[in-house]
Amino acid sequence: MKNLLFSFVLLMFTAFTVNAQNSETPAQADPNAPEISFEKTVHDYGTIFQASDGACEFKFTNTGKEPLILSKPQSSCGCTIPTWPQEPILPGKSDVIKVTYNTRSIGPINKTVTILSNAKTSRVVLQIKGSVVAKPATTEPVKSTGQGASPLSK
């Protein structure tokens, strides 16, 4: 009987606790908070050659009313390396996030970099896409013998 009574009290306590959590009003967003606005969120390399330059930039502006602070961006793999401004971006100012993709591997590119900040939209996902193809084989030019006729024609 004691176990039954204890179980009932525990169940009631849990029910009241869960109900109390649901009745809270959500916090209002700060109208003065910074806001990050990107010119583009997708960079398409198109088709690029293996071992070519895989750098691109994502320009953004702080369109809010307070300084924008970026946290360390998270890339979807080790082949994509982002660099970002370490200092706060003042309202109305712009800067860039640089992303470098390692083009050593042949194949499609579909990677993301997640940007975290103190902005109203605190999480923005940037995407890079395209395709890496092998460099075309280069052939050495045939050296002329200077005799006018090819040595193979004799």
Helices and strands as residue ranges (DSSP letters): H 2-22, E 36-38, E 42-49, E 55-62, E 74-75, E 80-83, E 94-101, E 107-116, E 123-133, G 151-153
